Amino acid sequence: MALPFDILKRFMPSAAPSEAAVLETVPCNLCGSSDLETVYEARADLERDRDLADKFRASGDELLTLPLVRCRRCALLFVNPRYRASDMLEGYAAGDDPVYVSQMDARVRTFAGTVEAITRLRPARGRILDIGTAAGAFLKAATDGGWVATGIEPNGWLAGWGRERYGVDIRVGSIDEVDLPQQHFDVVTLWDVIEHTPDPMHVLRRVNELLVPGGLLIVNYPDIGSWIGKIMGRKWPFLSSVHLYYFTRLTMRQALDRAGFVAREFRPHYQVLKLGYIVERGRVVSPWLSRAGCRVVETLGVSDREVPYWLGQTFVVAERR
């Protein structure tokens, strides 16, 4: 149900997204229940990006401003109420994102390791589909690793950047807009994507249709049930306005099972980025500490040094039944 903000603000006095914004309330995506409890109240003071093209860009780092709720029936955590799905997709698809592509070399190197891990699971290689591929870092690594790689990406600017830089096959649109053959792909990947989608269960069921029998789904997501997510609480950087759903291992297993998958493996996923980039983005947690850190790494001349980091990112391997 969609409601204009001037009505919703009566019930959310601390929330103040753009006056033109329209929010919608949604039931639990996993079990359909509307029996919800509030985990974190709305925080108007955290809002920095009123333009949805800025708020929902791939490199968006605004901390969560809308309420986070938990389903009392299945324990899934999600944002509710939230911006309308159509508005979020339109905002994401419209913008450019030079900040995101500034780290592409490091992203390709990270994905080279994950491609090796996937190839150990599927030595024959074959066809691989990357959903929400952004500027194609994974496609570049997969192609270099001998896979026939295809990506879909709603943001035209990112897709164009990746096609031009790497010569990879990126098709613009969502999973429902791009024409893809059923039971065609040996592996489908979702790198930091499932938590952004307005309807994760629909995405997972659609992926099931695209995979060959016994095909693999690889999901990487930020686990709010990880020890670091629990310790950091509201300061956890992945508690972000760009994320709509927050999975734990339990709720991810439930989602995969209901979509026709068997979860085979969960493990931490370490990503590699430039140290200066990581420290600068820490401003959302502590602006003064981030500024001090930036001065230190610049003084030491290590801003461009690539380092691994982990803040709860979790790598999942699931098999289509």
KAVEN-V259305 format. One record per residue. SS is DSSP state (a for helix, b for strand, c for the rest). NEAR is the number of other ideal C-beta (glycine too) atoms within 8 Angstrom. D_CENTER is the distance of its C-alpha to the mean C-alpha in whole Angstrom. Layout:
SS:NEAR:D_CENTER
SS:NEAR:D_CENTER
//
This chain:
c:4:24
b:6:24
b:11:26
b:6:27
a:13:26
a:6:30
a:7:30
a:12:27
c:10:28
c:6:31
c:5:29
c:10:26
c:6:29
c:8:26
c:13:23
c:6:24
c:12:22
c:6:23
c:5:26
c:5:26
c:9:22
b:11:22
b:14:21
b:12:21
c:7:21
c:8:19
c:6:20
c:13:18
c:10:16
c:12:17
c:8:21
c:6:22
c:11:24
c:6:24
c:6:26
b:11:23
b:6:24
b:8:22
b:7:21
b:9:20
c:6:22
c:9:21
c:12:21
a:10:23
a:4:24
a:9:20
c:12:19
c:4:20
c:10:18
c:7:20
c:7:19
a:12:16
a:10:16
a:10:16
a:13:14
c:13:11
c:13:11
c:9:8
c:7:10
c:12:11
c:9:12
c:14:14
b:12:14
c:13:14
c:12:17
c:14:17
c:12:18
b:14:17
b:12:18
b:10:19
b:15:21
c:7:24
c:8:24
c:10:21
c:9:20
c:15:16
b:14:15
b:14:13
b:12:14
c:11:18
c:12:19
b:12:16
b:12:17
c:10:18
a:9:15
a:6:17
a:11:17
a:14:13
a:11:13
a:9:16
a:13:15
a:15:12
a:9:15
a:7:17
c:12:17
c:4:17
c:12:15
a:6:18
a:7:16
a:13:13
a:10:16
c:7:18
c:10:16
a:11:16
a:6:19
a:11:18
a:13:15
a:11:17
a:10:19
a:12:16
a:14:15
a:11:19
a:8:19
a:13:17
a:14:19
a:9:22
a:9:20
a:13:20
a:12:23
a:6:25
a:7:24
c:10:25
c:5:27
c:5:28
c:10:25
c:10:25
b:11:23
b:15:19
b:14:16
b:15:13
b:13:11
c:12:9
c:16:11
c:11:11
c:13:14
c:17:15
a:14:15
a:16:14
a:17:17
a:13:19
a:13:19
a:13:19
a:11:22
a:8:24
c:11:24
c:6:26
c:13:23
b:7:23
b:14:20
b:12:19
b:17:15
b:17:14
b:16:13
c:11:13
c:14:14
a:8:18
a:9:18
a:14:15
a:16:16
a:8:20
a:11:19
a:19:18
a:12:21
a:7:24
a:9:23
a:10:22
c:5:24
c:12:21
b:8:21
b:13:18
b:10:19
b:10:17
c:8:16
c:8:14
c:10:15
c:5:18
c:5:19
c:10:19
c:2:22
c:9:22
c:5:24
c:6:24
c:8:25
c:8:24
b:13:21
b:12:22
b:16:18
b:15:15
b:14:12
b:15:8
b:11:7
c:10:3
c:10:3
a:12:6
a:14:5
a:11:5
c:11:8
c:6:11
c:8:13
a:11:11
a:11:15
a:8:16
a:14:13
a:15:14
a:10:18
a:10:17
a:14:16
a:12:19
a:8:21
a:13:20
b:15:21
b:9:24
b:6:26
b:5:25
b:12:22
b:14:19
b:19:15
b:15:13
b:12:10
b:12:8
b:13:6
b:14:8
c:13:11
c:14:13
c:9:16
c:10:16
a:5:19
a:10:18
a:14:16
a:9:19
a:6:21
a:11:19
a:6:19
a:7:18
a:7:18
c:12:15
c:13:13
c:12:9
c:13:11
b:11:10
c:13:11
c:10:8
c:13:7
c:10:9
b:13:9
b:12:10
c:15:11
c:11:14
a:10:16
a:8:18
a:13:16
a:16:14
a:9:17
a:11:19
a:14:16
a:15:16
a:9:20
a:9:20
c:11:19
c:7:21
b:13:20
b:8:21
b:12:19
b:6:21
b:7:19
b:8:17
b:6:17
b:7:16
c:10:14
c:9:15
b:10:14
b:11:16
b:12:16
b:12:20
a:13:21
a:12:22
a:10:18
a:11:17
a:11:20
a:9:20
a:10:16
a:12:18
a:9:20
a:8:17
c:9:19
c:7:22
a:6:24
a:6:27
a:9:26
a:14:23
a:9:26
a:8:28
a:10:26
a:12:26
a:8:30
a:8:30
a:12:28
a:9:29
a:6:33
a:6:32
c:5:31
c:8:28
c:10:25
c:7:24
c:7:25
b:9:22
b:9:21
b:6:18
b:9:16
c:10:15
c:11:14
c:12:13
b:14:10
b:15:12
b:14:13
b:14:14
b:11:16
b:13:18
b:11:21
b:13:21
c:5:25
//
